[in-house]
Amino acid sequence: MIVLADTELQQRLIDLETRVAFQEHALSELSDALAAARSEEARNSLLLFRALEEIKHMRAALATSPLTGETASEPPPPHY
């Protein structure tokens, strides 16, 4: 068994406390970064959903009438 002097024990304790403090700080930063990434992902998901809905509406409008989106203003086909 190794016997350490009181000053050596104090220094080891200080070193360990320093490491723990550093790890707690790093963990806090990682947690903040993860929260920010999740928030950004949710925002991007909502933006993508809205863009897809807009594209669906535009497709439906173009399917109705490529020029105006209204069937009433479309001229009859040539064979009438």
N, C-alpha and C positions, 0 to 999 in steps of 0.2 A: 504494500500500500504506500502510495506517495503522499507525503504530508506537505501541504503548501503553506506558505507564509500568509499572514493576514492580508498583506498588500497584494499578493498574487491573487488571492480569492476575490478581493475587491475589484481588481482589474478584470478578471474573468467575468464577474458579475456585470461590470460596466459594459464590457464587450457584448455580452449576451443581451443586455437591455438595449444597446444600440442596434443590434441586428433585429430584434423584435420590433423596435420603433420603425426601422427602415421597411421591414416586411409589412407592417400595418399601413404605412404610408403607401407603399406600392399596391397593396390590396385595395385600398381606398381609391386610388387612381384607376385601377382596372375596373372596379365597380362602376365608377363614374363613366368611364369610356363605354362599358357595356350598356349602361342605361341610355347613353346618347345614341349608340348604334341601334338599339331597339326602337328608340323614338324616331330616328331617321328612317328605319325600315318601315315602320307603321305609316309614316308620312308618304313615303314612296309608294307603298302599297295602295294607299288611298288615291294618290295622283294617277297611278296606273289604272285603277278601277274607273275613275272619272273619265280618263282618256278613252278607255275601251267603250264605255257607255256612249260617249260622244261619237265615236266611230260607228257604233251600231245605229245611232239615230241618223247619221249622215248616209249610211248605206241604205237604210230604209227610205229616206227621202230621195236618194238617187234612183232607187229601184222604182219608185212611183213615177218620177219624171226626171230624166237626166238633166234637163235644163232648169226647171223651176221648182221641182218637188211637188207640183200639183197636177193631178190628172185632168182636171177640168180645162186647163189652158192648153193641153196638148192637142195638136191637130189630128184629125182622123187619119188612119192609114191610107195609102194611095189607092188601094183596091176598092174603096167605097165610092 
